[in-house]
Amino acid sequence: MTSEDDDARGDAAAPPTVHAVAEADADGWRVGGAEPVRLAIGLGLAGLLPQGAAILSPLLGMDWLNGQALALVYGALILSFLGGSWWGIALTRAEGRRRSILLLLGIGASLMGFCVQGLAGASPMRALLIVLGCAIAGSWLVDRMLVAEGMIGRWWGWLRLVLSLGLGGLTVLAGVLAG
């Protein structure tokens, strides 16, 4: 083996580098240009549409679509997705105790989504949707901490606030309408 081989595969014993959001790029608009940020915002906002459709389906007489089940599945899926994003941030931008906390919060979000799904047949759908909606809305507190710690840009914190409260509120509304 040559030193070039070592360079190509990396030094397995070296600790990972932790990358914080640079002060000049803290708003995130200059990181990779504005286009990826606009795309993320557009896709994030479009992510509210499935929950809106789940709520509107019974109101529009679309009885063939189980809106409550759709709202539960989609909300749990997104909560698990958030847990995965926290894992990614933990492994690339955090260290020590903060990394451990983020990893635990990430797996906790995924497990909560899983448990809510598992209780669907044994618990009232109304209660499950309300609890899930509150968890989604509350997930913003983790993202708020990530912004405050400089691990993610301010634009991400703003987007996560809008999406957490939006999807969380829509999920709670689905629960209230479940009767």
C-alpha positions as a printed Julia matrix, in Angstrom:
179×3 Matrix{Float64}:
   0.0    0.0    0.0
   1.2    3.47  -0.8
   0.54   6.74   0.9
  -1.7    7.57  -2.08
  -3.87   4.58  -1.11
  -4.07   5.94   2.44
  -5.1    9.35   1.11
  -7.74   7.86  -1.21
  -9.49   5.85   1.49
  -8.94   8.35   4.3
  -7.49   7.77   7.72
 -10.0    5.65   9.63
  -8.44   6.64  12.96
  -8.83  10.4   12.38
 -11.77  11.98  14.18
 -14.53  13.38  11.97
 -14.45  17.06  11.22
 -17.29  19.1   12.67
 -18.51  21.82  10.32
 -20.37  24.74  11.8
 -22.27  27.19   9.66
 -19.85  30.02   8.92
 -20.75  33.41  10.34
 -20.92  34.96   6.87
 -23.19  32.18   5.65
 -25.37  31.87   8.74
 -28.43  32.96   6.82
 -27.76  30.11   4.38
 -28.65  32.05   1.26
 -25.08  32.17   0.09
 -24.28  28.52   0.87
 -24.39  26.86  -2.53
 -26.35  29.78  -3.95
 -29.98  30.76  -3.5
 -31.4   28.17  -5.89
 -31.08  25.12  -3.57
 -32.62  27.18  -0.78
 -35.57  28.21  -2.96
 -36.05  24.59  -4.02
 -35.99  23.39  -0.4
 -38.54  26.04   0.57
 -40.81  25.16  -2.35
 -40.63  21.44  -1.71
 -41.1   21.95   2.02
 -44.24  24.02   1.49
 -45.53  21.47  -1.02
 -45.1   18.92   1.76
 -48.11  20.48   3.49
 -50.38  19.45   0.6
 -50.83  15.76   1.52
 -52.07  16.69   5.0
 -54.39  19.29   3.48
 -55.75  16.64   1.12
 -56.26  14.25   4.03
 -58.32  16.87   5.85
 -60.33  17.91   2.81
 -61.13  14.39   1.57
 -64.1   13.72   3.89
 -65.32  17.3    3.52
 -65.37  16.86  -0.27
 -67.24  13.55  -0.07
 -64.22  11.46  -1.03
 -65.25   8.6    1.24
 -63.08   6.15  -0.67
 -60.03   7.9    0.77
 -59.46   7.34   4.48
 -58.28  10.86   5.31
 -57.63  10.11   8.96
 -55.39   7.16   8.18
 -53.62   9.18   5.49
 -53.03  12.03   7.96
 -51.64   9.62  10.54
 -49.33   7.84   8.11
 -48.04  11.05   6.55
 -47.49  12.78   9.9
 -45.61   9.79  11.3
 -43.53   9.57   8.13
 -42.54  13.23   8.36
 -41.72  12.94  12.08
 -39.4   10.05  11.23
 -37.9   12.11   8.38
 -37.14  14.89  10.86
 -35.43  12.38  13.13
 -33.25  11.33  10.22
 -32.32  14.93   9.45
 -31.3   15.44  13.08
 -29.1   12.34  12.82
 -27.4   13.79   9.76
 -26.8   17.09  11.52
 -25.57  15.29  14.64
 -23.06  13.22  12.72
 -21.71  16.09  10.63
 -22.01  19.23  12.76
 -22.16  18.23  16.43
 -19.84  16.56  18.84
 -19.8   15.25  22.38
 -22.93  15.62  24.44
 -24.78  17.63  21.76
 -24.21  14.83  19.27
 -25.58  12.26  21.72
 -28.65  14.38  22.48
 -29.41  14.91  18.79
 -29.0   11.2   18.06
 -31.4   10.36  20.9
 -33.92  12.99  19.76
 -33.67  11.68  16.21
 -34.36   8.07  17.14
 -37.04   9.25  19.56
 -38.88  11.04  16.75
 -38.74   7.93  14.55
 -39.89   5.67  17.38
 -42.76   8.0   18.24
 -43.95   7.9   14.64
 -43.7    4.11  14.71
 -45.6    3.82  18.01
 -48.4    6.12  16.87
 -48.79   3.93  13.78
 -48.82   0.79  15.9
 -51.54   2.16  18.18
 -53.83   3.06  15.28
 -56.09   0.07  15.79
 -56.13   0.19  19.59
 -56.51   3.9   20.31
 -58.94   6.58  19.15
 -57.72   8.15  15.91
 -58.57  11.59  17.28
 -56.13  11.23  20.2
 -53.37   9.8   18.02
 -53.6   12.61  15.49
 -53.62  15.31  18.17
 -50.6   13.82  19.95
 -48.78  13.4   16.64
 -49.61  16.96  15.59
 -48.27  18.33  18.87
 -45.06  16.32  18.45
 -44.59  17.67  14.92
 -45.22  21.25  16.05
 -42.87  20.76  18.99
 -40.12  19.46  16.72
 -39.37  23.06  15.88
 -37.8   23.44  19.32
 -35.0   21.1   18.23
 -34.46  23.05  15.02
 -34.51  26.31  16.98
 -31.71  24.94  19.13
 -29.78  23.9   16.02
 -29.99  27.47  14.67
 -28.97  28.93  18.04
 -25.96  26.59  18.16
 -24.93  27.57  14.63
 -25.38  24.05  13.25
 -27.93  25.11  10.63
 -28.61  28.4    8.86
 -31.3   30.84   9.92
 -33.27  30.22   6.73
 -33.6   26.55   7.76
 -34.87  27.57  11.18
 -37.48  29.84   9.58
 -38.57  27.12   7.18
 -38.77  24.52   9.94
 -40.89  26.9   12.04
 -43.38  27.35   9.2
 -43.45  23.65   8.34
 -43.57  22.37  11.92
 -46.42  24.65  12.91
 -48.14  24.15   9.56
 -48.0   20.37   9.48
 -48.47  20.07  13.23
 -51.54  22.31  13.09
 -52.99  20.46  10.12
 -52.47  17.13  11.91
 -54.17  18.43  15.08
 -57.02  19.73  12.88
 -57.33  16.28  11.31
 -57.65  14.88  14.84
 -60.29  17.42  15.85
 -62.27  16.66  12.7
 -61.95  12.93  13.39
 -64.62  13.4   16.05
